[in-house]
Amino acid sequence: MIRTTLSSMHSPLALYMETKEIDNRKTASL
């Protein structure tokens, strides 16, 4: 839900949230 909203915004905040989410996944996989 949130991801769809951020994707439609295409704002720097959306990109930041995407990167943050990816970083969290990397940390979790470690």
Secondary structure, DSSP 8 states (H G I E B T S, - for coil): -HHHHHHHHT-HHHHHHHHHHHHHHHHHH-
